[in-house]
Amino acid sequence: MYPHERSLVKKYAKDPFVIIGVNSDKKARLKTAMKKNGITWRSFWDGGNTRGPIARKWGVSGWPTIYVLDAKGVIRYKSVRGKSMDKAIETLLAEMKEKKADKEEEKKAPKKKAKF
């Protein structure tokens, strides 16, 4: 799993994309695992068990659980991995680019004056 996540961080380094990790391992094990697996993204410790406050709030019952959120923070995909995760990310990035292009077009369009 970590090699794929590392590849995503590298692939989307110039895009509005981040990975946020949540981990329930013991703190000592977490630090070792992060170093060993090259985890460079922000990762939060959730109390050392699967019943931590973050897991409870997000309805996580086991690890790994993956959520892909859009730019507004809405969960759009859950439990996607591998190529399914890649597709989810690319879909959301394409939506963002399309919305940005639409806004830029609106700015360029001449404004019509109201006739009275």
C-alpha positions in Angstrom: 0.0 0.0 0.0 2.7 2.5 0.9 4.6 2.3 -2.4 1.3 3.2 -4.2 0.7 6.1 -1.9 4.3 7.3 -2.4 3.8 7.2 -6.1 0.7 9.3 -5.8 2.5 11.9 -3.8 5.1 12.1 -6.5 2.7 12.0 -9.4 0.4 14.7 -8.1 3.1 17.0 -6.5 2.0 19.9 -8.7 -1.7 19.3 -8.3 -4.1 20.3 -5.5 -3.7 16.8 -3.9 -2.7 15.6 -0.5 -2.6 12.4 1.5 -3.5 12.5 5.2 -2.8 9.4 7.2 -4.4 8.3 10.4 -2.7 5.5 12.4 -3.7 3.6 15.5 -0.4 1.7 16.1 1.5 2.3 19.3 3.5 5.5 19.0 6.9 3.8 18.9 5.8 1.4 16.2 4.2 4.3 14.2 7.5 6.3 14.1 9.5 3.3 13.0 6.9 2.4 10.3 6.9 5.9 9.0 10.6 6.0 8.6 10.9 2.4 7.3 8.1 2.9 4.7 9.1 6.4 3.6 5.9 8.0 4.7 6.4 11.7 4.0 2.8 12.9 4.2 1.0 14.2 7.3 -0.1 11.4 9.5 -2.1 11.6 12.7 -1.9 9.2 15.6 -5.3 8.1 16.8 -4.7 6.9 20.4 -3.1 3.5 19.9 -6.2 1.5 19.0 -9.0 1.3 16.4 -11.4 3.1 18.8 -9.6 6.4 18.8 -11.4 9.7 18.4 -10.7 10.1 14.6 -11.8 6.6 13.8 -15.0 7.0 15.8 -15.8 10.3 14.2 -15.3 9.0 10.6 -16.9 5.6 11.2 -13.7 3.6 10.7 -13.9 0.0 12.0 -10.6 -1.3 10.7 -7.4 -0.3 8.9 -6.8 0.5 6.2 -9.8 2.5 5.4 -9.5 4.9 2.5 -11.6 8.0 1.8 -11.2 10.2 -1.2 -12.6 13.7 -0.6 -13.3 16.4 -3.1 -12.2 20.0 -2.8 -15.2 20.8 -0.6 -14.3 18.0 1.9 -17.1 15.7 0.8 -16.4 12.0 0.8 -16.8 11.0 -2.9 -15.1 7.5 -2.8 -14.5 5.0 0.0 -12.4 1.9 0.2 -10.8 2.4 -3.2 -7.3 1.1 -3.9 -4.9 0.7 -6.7 -6.3 1.6 -10.1 -9.6 2.5 -8.6 -8.0 5.1 -6.4 -6.1 6.5 -9.3 -9.3 6.8 -11.3 -11.0 8.5 -8.3 -8.2 11.1 -8.0 -8.0 11.8 -11.7 -11.8 12.2 -11.9 -11.8 14.8 -9.0 -8.8 16.7 -10.4 -10.5 16.8 -13.8 -13.6 18.2 -12.2 -11.6 20.9 -10.4 -9.8 21.9 -13.6 -13.1 22.1 -15.5 -14.7 24.3 -12.8 -11.6 26.5 -12.9 -11.7 26.8 -16.7 -15.5 27.7 -16.5 -14.8 30.5 -14.0 -12.0 31.9 -16.2 -14.4 31.9 -19.2 -17.0 33.7 -17.2 -14.5 36.4 -16.3 -13.5 36.8 -20.0 -17.1 36.9 -21.3 -18.3 40.5 -22.0 -21.0 41.6 -19.6 -24.3 42.7 -21.1 -25.8 45.9 -19.9 -29.4 45.8 -18.8 -31.8 47.7 -21.0 -34.5 49.7 -19.3 
